[in-house]
Amino acid sequence: MKQLSFLETEKPVQKQEWGTFKDSLRAPIHNWFTYPAGFSYKAVESSFLTYNIRQGQTIYDPFMGSGTTNLVAKKSAINSYGVEAHPFVFRITRTKMNWEINRDEIVHAIQEIEAQVRQRQRNFNGADSQDVLEKEFPELVLKCYENNTLLDLLFIRNAVNEGSFSQPVKDIFFVGLTSILRQVSTAATGWPYIAPNKQKTSSLNKNALHEFVRQVKKMVGDIRNTVDEANPNYKDSFHKIFNADSRHTQNLIPNSSIDHVFTSPPYLNNFDYADRTRLELYFWGEAKNWGEISNNIRTKLITSATTQISRDDPRYNLSEDLQEACPDVFDFLKKSISQLSEIRLTRGGKKSYDHLVSGYFNDMFQVISEVYRVLKTDTRAVFVLGDSAPYGVHIPTDDLIGKIGLGAGFADYRIDVLRERGGKWKDNPLRHDVLLRESIVTLIKA
């Protein structure tokens, strides 16, 4: 394994922020939805430049998320595949990738939405507002908004759902309304946590309809400007994205069809990706409680949080396939999991970090094996990821992923450390004292 600089052909950039969403927050279309697990679009651009990925070639992101890799590909007229298991997030990305939408239709439709909402406001008996809202929304949503704001959001939602608009236009309105939900909340709803008992005064008396109309018009402008700046041949590229499981893509992506992979898988940090969209899911009625989020979403995602785990589920035993392909990794993980199994019994929460680790690497072995299958020879798969130390047991995820790559068939791997993490927690007695890092792991297929 070689320790090499990731960008050997570029001028120095702020690489330590590549695993963050900071750059994308300032970028048109990318910033339509502030996904808590996003990464920098500049990292994707740099990877394409470093490995000479160009028009006519095909890239793949097995953890597509909010579409960063695929959006960069489309703008450059590079073909792309993407897989995302979270259905709500997939719909966001599908909308962000649709630049061919009729922008005039959106402008006319937003006028219709605005007129409908104003009529509903005039006809509504304000005395009934509490009853109406309590019938529509779970308690969490009620706590996050002033009544008049939530009523306006409800009127907009219903006007979108009931309108006779094309599906692409409904999708634009869906994303536009979703993107303002946290902006107009009077609770502390910053990513990733929601604190309904903490007031956010900057959102007091915000007009939800005004913010929605402004956001949709901004989105129309973003599409126009992005199309103007894109490679003139971007329409000649194809983009196949799937709400599916990246562990099983045999029927979605052909063998040896991909020229490059750039992705950021879930980190092994007990981050519950399903729960982080709870406010949005509750608002749209796609889930009403924890159980529905589990049934509809959590069970479909690869293992990354203890909330996904049932201790009597055999899937959370280290797999025989992993043992056969990567015996050294298997032995290391087996020892670490044994430590975690003992430690958890001494801790109040008794979190199933042992099964989290086994489930995570079982899943990642399957994903990496699929990545190897779809890549052409003499190509690279780039993973941005972080390590972890549950209950103080260090799991060097970057090195383990590299070695799993070797077991899956890759010829070599290299690691480029982006930044160290966790230093701000050094004085917290409840935290471990292991200094963690965020890295780029590049798997090399000969």
N, C-alpha and C positions, 0 to 999 in steps of 0.2 A: 504494500500500500504506500502510495506516494503522497507527501504533503506538498501540494503545489498551489500556486496562486491561481484563483479561478479566472481572473481576467488577465491573461498574459498579453493581450493585444490592445488593451485599452488604457486610457488615462485613468488615474485613481478617481473613484467616486465614493459616495457615502455607502459603502457596502453594508455597514452595520445596520442600516435601515431596510435592507432588502426583505427581511422577514416581517416587516411592518406594513401597514396600509397608508403610511403618511403621504407618499408620492401620489398614490391613487386617489386620495381624498381631494387633491387639487386638479385631477384630470377629468375632462368631460367624459360622460357615460360611465367610466369607472366609478365615479362618486355618486351614482344614483342610489346606491344602497351601501351603507357602511357596515360591511360584513366583519364580524369580530375576529375572523380567522384569515383576513386578507393578507396579501403581500404586494410588494412594489411592482408596478408594471415596468419600471426601468430595469429591474432584474431580468425580466423576460427579454426585453429589447437587447440587453447586453449579452445574454446567453445566445440569442439568435445571431448576433454579430460575431461573437467569439467562435461559434461553430459554423459560421457561414451558411446559416439557414436562410433560404431565399424563396422568391416567388416560384410556385410550382411544386415545392416540397410540402411535406405533411408533418405536422406536429401533433402531440397528444398530451392531454392532462388528465390523469386518472382521478384526481381530486379537484374537479373543475371549480367548485365553490361558486363565487360570484363572477367567474368568467375572465379573470385577468389575462391568463395565457392566451385564451382563444380570441379575445378582443385585440390583443397585440398582433396576433397572427392575421386576423381579418384585415386590419388596417394595412398590413404589409403584403396582402394578396398571397399569403401562405395558407395552404389548406390546413384544416384542424379537425381533430376528434376531441371530445370531452365527455367525461362521465361524472355525474353528481348524484349521490344517493338521496340527498335531502330534497323532497319534492317541492317545498316552498322556495328554497334557494335556487333550484333548477328553473323554476318559472321566472325568477328574477333574471337569470342569465339568458334564458331564451329571449326575453324581451330586449335585453341590452344588445343582443347579437342581431336584432332585426332592424337593419338600416334601410331596408327596402320599403318600409311602411309608408303609406300615403300621408305625408305631413299635412296636407290641406284637410284631409279627413279628420285628423286629430284636432286641428284648429276649430273646425265646425262642431265637432263633437263636444269639445270643452265648453263651447258657448251653450250648447244644449244642457250639459250637466249643470252649469252655473244657473241657468234659468230654472231647471227643475228643483235645485236645492233651495233657491230663494222662494219658490212657490211653496215648498214643504215647510219652510221656516214660517211663512205667513199663515199657513193653514193649521199649524200645530198649536195645540193647547198646552202652554207651558206648565200648567199645574200637573200634567200627567208625566212629566219628564222623568221623574225618579222611577216610577213603575215601568215605563218603557225601557229605560236603560238597564234596570235590574233584570228584566226578562231577556235582554239581548246579550249581556256581557257578564263574564265571571268577575268576582270581586277584585281581582288584581287590576283589571282594566278600569273599573269604577274608581279605584283609588288613585289612578294616574292622571285623571283629567278633571277639570271643572265641568259641571253638568252641561253648560251651554256649548263648550268646545266638543265634548263627546257627542252631543246631539248632532252638531254639524258634521262631525266625522261619520256618524251613522247615516245621515241624509246623503252624504257623498257616496258612501259605500253602497247604499241601496240604489241610488241613481245609476251607478256603474253596473251593478249586477243586473238590474232590471232593464237597462237601456238596450236598444236594438242596434248595437254597434258591432263591427267586425271583431273577431277574436284578437287580432293584433292590437286594435285600439283599446279593447278592454284590458289587455295586458299592460299597455302603457299607463292606463289609469290605475291599474292595480299597483304597479311599481311606484307611480307618482304619489299615491295616497300612502303606501307603505313607507316611503322615504320621509314623510313628514310626521309620522306617528310620534316619534321621540322628540321631534323639534317642538311640537305644540303641547307636549305633556308638561304639567306643572310638577310632576314628581321627578326625582333624579333617575333618569332612564338612560344614562350613558352606558356604552358598551363596556364590559359584558353584563353588568349587574343592574338590577332594577331595585330602587329603594323608595317605595311608595310613601313612606313616612317622612322623607326629606323633600322639602319644597324647592323647586327651581323657579326663582322669581322672574327670570328672563322670559319665561313663557306665559306669564300672567296676561290674560286678555288678548292673546294672539288669535287672529281670525283664521280658523281652519280652512274656510273656503278660499280666502285670499291666498293662503300659503299653498294650497293645492293647485290652484290655477297658475300661480307663479312657477311652481315646480314643473308642471307639465309643459308650460311654454319654454322653460329653460331646457327641458329634455328635447323638445323639438329643435331648439337652437343647437344643442349639443350634437344631434344627429347630423344636421346640416353642415356644421363646421368640421365634424370628423370626416364626413364623406368628402368634403372639399380638400382636406389635408391628406386623405388616404392615397395609397398607390392607385393610380387611375384604373388599374386592372383588377381591383379588389373583387369586383363582381364575378370575375372568372374563377375565383377560388371557391372551394366547397367547405362547408362546416357542418359536421355531423355531431350533434350533442345528444346525450341520452340521460334520462332519469333512471339510473341503473346502478349495478354493483360492480365496482372496478376489480373485484376478485374473480368475476366471471364475465368475461367480455368476448368469449369465443364466437358468439353469434353476432357480435357488433363490429369488431375490428379484425380485418384479415391478417393472416400471418405476414410478417416481414413487409409491412406497408408503411411504417412510420420512420421518419428521418431524425426525429429528435423528441425527447420528452422533457418538459419542464413542469414541475409540480411542487406543491407544499402539502405533504400529508398531515393529518392530525398529529399534534405532538403528544408524547406520552406524559401528559400533565393533568389528567383527570378533568379535562375541559368538556363539559356536556354540550355538544353542538346543538342538540335538539332543544335543550332548555333555553339556550341563548336567544332563540327566536320566539319565546313563549308569548310575549306581549303581542307580536304580530299574528301569531297563530290564533290566539284568543280573540283578537279583534276581528279577524276575517271569518271566525267560526270554524276554522279547520281543526280545532281541538278545544275542548272545554275544561280539561283537567289533566293532571299528570299522567293518568292511565292512558288517555287518548293520545297524548304526545308519544308515549312509549309504543303503543300499538301502531300508530301511523308513521312514526319517524325513527324513534330511538333504536328500535330493533333492526332497522334497515342499514344502519351506519356501521362502519368498522369499529372495533373496540377501542375506545379512547377515554372512557369514564366509568367509574365504579357503579354509577347509576344504571348502567346497561346490564349488570352482571347478576346472574342467579348462581349461587354457590354450588348447587347440585347439577349444573349444566355441564355435561362432558366436553362441550366446545371450549371450555376454559382450561383444559389440560393441554400441555404442550403437545403439538401434533407429531405423529410418526413421520410425516413427510418432511417436517422441519428437521427432525433428528437425523433422517437418512441423508438429506442434502447438506446440512450444516451442523455436523456433530459438535464442533467446538462451540458454536453459538448455543446449541442445545444444552451443553454441559454447563456453560456459564449461566444461562438463564435458569436452569434447574436449581443451581445453588442459590441464586438471588431470590428465586421464588420461595425456596425453603426458608430463607431468612425472613422474608416478608410474612410468610404464614405464621411464623413464631411471634414476630414483633406485633402483628395486628391483634393478637390475643391480649396484649398488655396495654393496648391503647383504647381510650374511651369510645372512639367512633368505630373501631374494628373494621376499617375500610378494607375492601377486598383488593388491595393493591397487588397481591400475589396473582390473582386471576386476571387483573387488568394487564399485567405484564405478559402473561402467557397468551391471552386473547389478542393483544396488540401485535405481537410478533408472529403468531399464527396467521393473522390477517395480512400483515405486511409481506410475509413470505408468498402468499397467494398473489397479492397485487404485483410484487416484483417479478414473479414468474410470468405473469401475464404481460408485463411490460417487456420482458425479454422476448417473449413470443412475437409481439407485434413489431418490434424494432428491426430495421434492416441491419446488415453487418456494417462495421466501421462507423457506429453511431454512439451517441451519449444519452444517458438519462440523468437529469439533474433534479435532486431532491433538496429542498430547503426545509430543515427540521431542527428540533432542539432535543437535548437530553433531559434526564430527570433524576430525582433522588427520592422516591417515595419512602416515607419513614426513614430517611437518611441512607437508604441503600442505593448507591449510584448505579444507574443504568446508562452506559455510554451509547446512546441510541445511534449516533452517527457511525461509529465504528461497527456496531452490530448490523446496521442496515447495509454497510459496505460488504461485510462478510456474508450476509444473506444473499447479496447480489452475486458473489462468487459461487455460492451454492446453487443459485438459480441458473448459472451458466455464463455470467459476465466474466470477462477476461481479467479485469482489474478494477480498482476504484481509487478515488482520491478524495481527500477532505480539505475544505477551505473553511477555517473558522471565521465567522462573521463578527461575533461579539460575545462577551461573557454576560451571563444573566444572574440575577438573584442577589447582587451585592447590596441592594437597598433593604433587604430583609435580614442583614447580618445581626442586628440587635434584637430580633424577635426570638424569644426563647422557645416558641412553639415550632420554629422552622429548623430545618437541617442546616448544617454549616458547609455543605458541598457547593463549590462554585460551579455553576452550570454554564453551558455555552449553546449558541445557535450556530449551525454550520451548513455548508453546502456539501452534499455528498454527490459525486459524479460517478455513475456506473458506466463502464466502458465495454461496449460489445464489439469484439474483434470480427 
